[in-house]
Amino acid sequence: MPSRDVLLDVSRLIWRLWRGRLPTGVDRVCLAYLDHFRPRSRAVVQRRGRHFVLDEKSSDRLFDLLCSGPGGFRRRFFKLALTTFPRARREPEEKGMVYVNVGHTGLEEPSLGCWIADSKVLAIFLIHDLIPIVHPEYCRSGEQAKHERRMRNAVSSATGLIANSQATLRDVAAFAADRGLRMPPATVAPIAGPPIPKDVMPRTFGREHFVVVGTIEGRKNHELLLNIWQRLAASEPEPPLLIVVGQRGWEADRAMAMLDDPSAFAGSVVELGRCSDDELASIVAGARALLMPSFAEGFGLPVAEALELGTPVIASDLPVFREIAGDIPTYLDASDGVAWEKAIKAFLQHGPERQRQLDRMPAYRAPNWATHFTIVDNWIETLRH
């Protein structure tokens, strides 16, 4: 086998940086795969159903550019593309290389299966979730049909699938069975977040605070928390702060309208659309609890990160949260606003339920990338034979 035996699809990272978007959880997974596989990878870039396979030198230049951040990215990428893409191959010269796509990018393209077959690659896809199919009410218009095409292509053309959780794997297997598709070999490899900074200094705001982390979108259920904070602002002389960390997304018009009218919260809600990893760790470490009232999740990294920082978690009762956090968090019905408000008030005090979580947390071990890639590397080797 050649020393560069992996074809790493970096299309998502390119287009996200081109648009100047902050990294999401999926983007962070793409970056982790780039960090792990780059010494043995050549870059693949998709554009309108076409695949461009870069040579080793051009791949390294592109990898460096993707790791350097958004500053001046458009200009530098355009300059690189002018000299690189005209001579890029449409298929790899060697057969039997491993094609890795962990960003879902281009999976909906009809040409994908033909390219995989013609290139004679072993196609590996990481599936993050099936939320647009299972819960289309929380997604943008047209996303359900698009994700249906993605998953059909992935299941039909993959040599193997990686799921980020057992919950996601169950959804993929059910998807394949319902449509009469053959389920390819699959493994579960829990994903991880960025390394927790050492000696995190808990952030304080002059009064107690809670934090919710994630894109402001319908399935994250920010509206439940904002309704609670409106009531707290009206009834408490000094309500705790709610720190809302995340970019604005979709299907959350009411929540965003509420955030645009801060007078309703009497200064007790703070929205942070941009937040560095170190700053976020400090905010979470200083919080009374992380709040995760989601209706649906593919994984839930903030839950694992909060427990790793020693911060209690109040979360909706989703199978994936129990999978990654066991019985440490306090689980509630995502629709029960009364229960959530009662729990939030209780966690302001040093009560038994919060103490129960604190007692259990020292034994908690969050998912990590070393374990993830040990699983993935060993599993890919089994697919070669």
N, C-alpha and C positions, 0 to 999 in steps of 0.2 A: 504493500500500500504506500502511496505517496505520503510525505511528511505532513502535507496539508490535506488531510483526509475528510475534512468537514466543510460543507458549504453552508455558511451562516447567513440567513436572511436578515438583513438590517434595514429593510424598507421602512418599518414603522418608526425606527429611531430617526431616520432621515426626514420623513414627512412631519413628524412632531417638532423637530428642531426647526424645520423650514417655516412652520407656522408660529414659532415662538412660544409653544405651549410648555407649561411646567410639567415635569415628569409625573405620571400617574403610577399606580401600583404595577400595571402591566409594563410600562416603560422601564421601571426598576428591574423587573425580571429580565427584560431584553438586555439591559446593561450588565446584569450579573452573568448572563450567558456569554456576552461579548468578552467580559473579563476572563471567564473560565476557558472559553474555546479559542480565543484569538490566536494563540501560538500555533494552533493546528488548523486554522480556518482560512478559506478564501471567501470573500464577500459576495453575496447575491443581492441584487437590487431588482425589484419589480416596478414596472411602469406600464399601466394600461394593458395588462395581460401578457407583457413580454418580460423575460428574465434576462438579466445581464450578469454574467459570471466574470468577476474581475480577476486579474492575475495577482500573484502574491504581493508584488511591490505596490500596486494600486490598492489592494485590499488593506495593507498596512497603513497607507496614507489615509484611507477612508476611516479605518478604525481609530486612528489618532484624532481625526477631526470629530468623530462622534463622541469621543471621550473628553473633548476640550470645552464642551458647553455651548450655549447659544450665541455668545458674543461673536458677531461677524460671520455667523454660520452660512447665511445665504451666499455671500460673496465668495467665501472660500470653497463652498461646495460647488458652486457654478463653475469656478475656475478648474476644480478637479474634474468635474463631469465633462468639460469640453475636451480634455485630453484623454480621459479614461474610457468613457462609454463608447466612442466610435470603434475602438479596437477590442471591446469586451466580447467574450464569446457568448453565444446563446445557450450552449450546453457545455458541461465540463468535458475536458479531453478524456479523463479517466472515468471508467465505469465503476459502479459500486461504492461511490462516495456517499457520505451521510449528509442529507439535506435537513437542516434544523430550522424550523420556523416556530418561534414562541410568542409572536405578537398578534396572531390571527390575521395579519395583513395579507391580502390577496387570496385568502382561502375561498372567497366567493367567486373567483374568476373561473369561467368555463375551461380556460386553457391549462389550468393547473395540472389536472390529471394527465393530459397528453404530454406536458413538459416532463413530468416525473417519469412517465413510461419511456419516453424517447431518450431521456438522460440516463436511464438505468441507475437512478439514485435510490438509496434507502431513505424514505421520507419520514421524519419524526416531527410531530406537532405537539405542542403543549396546549392543552385546553384549559382555559381559565374559568369559564362558566357557560351555562346555557340559559342565562337569565332572559335574553330577548325572546327565547322560544317558550320557556316555562312561565315567565312573568312578563308578557309583552306590554302590559299596562304601565310598566315603569320605564319604558324605553321610547326613544324617538320614533316618529312615524317611519315605516319602511324598514326598521331595524330587524323586526321579526323575520321577514322574508329574506333579508340579507344574511342573517345568522343561520337560517335554515340552509341556504346554499353553502355557507362556510362549513357547517357541520357535515352535510352530505359529502362534500368534496374531501374533507379531512378523513372521515370514516372510510370512504371508498378508496382513497389513494394512499393512505398511510401504511408504511411498514410497521409503525408502532405509534401509540399515543401515550403522552404523559399527562396525567391529571394532577392538579394541585391539591386535591383532597379526595377522600373516599366519596364525599357527597357529590362532587363533580363527576367522578367516574360512574357513579350510579346513574346520574342524569344522562351521560353519554351512552351508556349501555342500554338504557330504556329508550333513548332516541333511536338507536340502531335497530333495536328489536321491533319498535312500533312501525318502522318503515321497511322492515324486511331486509336490512342491510347486514352484511357480515361484520361483526365486531373484530377489529384488528387486535393484535397483542397490545396490552396496556399495562402501565404501572402507575403507582401513586408516589409522588415525590413532593412533600410539602415545601412551599416556597418560604422565603425569609425576607426580612427587611434589611435596611442598611445596618451596619454594626452600631450597637448602642454605644455612645461616647462614654469614655471612662470618667468617673468622678462627676456625674451630672449634678449640677446645682439646681435644685427645685426652684422654679419660678414662682414668685408671689406677686399679687396684685393689690395688696392692702386689705383684701378680704378673700374669703374662701372662693374657690372656683371649681367648676366642672368643665370637661372638654369633650367635644365631639369632633371626630376626624374623618374626612372623606369628601369627595365631590358632592356638591349640593345638588342632589337629584332625587326624584320621587321615591325610589326604593330605599333611600337612606333614612327617610322618615323624619327629617329635620322639623317638619311642621308640628309633630307631637311635642318636641322639646320647646319650640318657640311658644306654643300655646301655654305650656306649663310656666314658662318664664314671664309671660304676660300676667298670669295670675299671681305669681310670686311678687312681681313688681307692684301689683295693685294692693297686695295684702301684707307685705313685709316691709318694715322700715329700712332695712338694708339687705336686699336679697343677694344671694351668691351670684357670682359672675358665671355666664356661660360663654366659653371661648369656642367659636365655630371656626375650625381650620379646614380649608378646602376651597378649590375653585368652583365657580358656579357652572352648573351643568344644564340639565333638561328635565322636563316633566316635574318641575317644582316651582311653578309660578307663584303660588300662594306663599310658600316659604320665602322666596326671594323678595316678594312684595313686603312681607313682614320685616325682613332685614333692611329694606329700604326706608322703613319708617321707625327709626330707633327710639323715637319718643315713647312708643308703646311699652318699652322695656325699662324706662327710667335709668338708662345707662348701664344696665346689667347684662347686655349681650354685646360681645366684641367679635367681629368677623375679620378673620385673617385669610385673605385670598392667597397670600404668599408667605411662606414660613420655611426657614432652613431646617435641616434635619436636627442640628444642635438645639435650635430654639424650640422646635416641637418637643424634643426629648425633655427639655427643662419644663415646658408647660405641662406635659403629661405627668412628669415626676412630682410636680407640686400640686396636682389636682386631687380633690376629694375622691373623684372617680372618673374614669372614661365612660362615656355614654354611647351605646351602639344600639339604637332602636330599629335597625334595618328590617325591612320586610323580606329581603333576599340578599344573599351574598355567595360568591364563589369561594371566598376564603375568609378574609378578615384580619389582615396583618395588624391593624391598630390594637386588637385584643391581645395578641401575643406580645406586642411591644410594650403595652401598658403593664402586663403582668411581669415582664422581664425588668421593668423599671420599679416594680414594687407598688404600682398603683391599682387599686381595686377597679373592677369592671362591672357595670350594670348593662346587660345586653338582652336583646330579644332572643327567644328560645329557638335558635336555629341549629339543625344538626351539625353544620360545619363549625359553629362556635364550640359546641361540646366536643367535637373531634379534636380541635387544636388547643382547647383550654380546660377540658375535663369539667369537673363540677366546682371549679374555683369561682367563676363569676356568679353574680346574682342574675338569674334568668327570669324575664318577664314577657308577657304577651305584648307584641308590638303595637297592638291596638288599644291596650288598657291604660289610658292616660292617667286614671286615678291611681293605679298601682305604681306607675312611674313617678308621679309626683310624691307619693308617700315614701318611696324608696329614696328619692333625692333628698327629701327633708331628713330622713333617718341617717343618711350618709353624711350630713352636716355635723352630726354628733359622733361621738366615739362609741357607737352601738355594737351589739353582738354580731350582726351580720357583716359589718365592715371588718371587725376584728377577726371573724372566721376566715375571710379572704386573706388578710394580712398573715395569719398563722400558716396558711397553706402555701403562700407564694414562694418562700425560700426553696422549696423542692421543685418548683416549676422550671422546666427547660424549654425554651422557645425553639421552634424550627430554625435551622441554620443552613447556610449554603454549602458547607463542607459535607454535611450528611446528604443534602439534596443531590449534589453532583456525584457523590459516591454511588447513590442509587442509580442515577441516570447513566453514568459511565459504564457501570457493570451491566446494566440492562441492555444498553446499545450493543455491547459486545455479544450478548446472547443472540441478538437479531442478525448478526453477521453470519451466523453458522446455521 
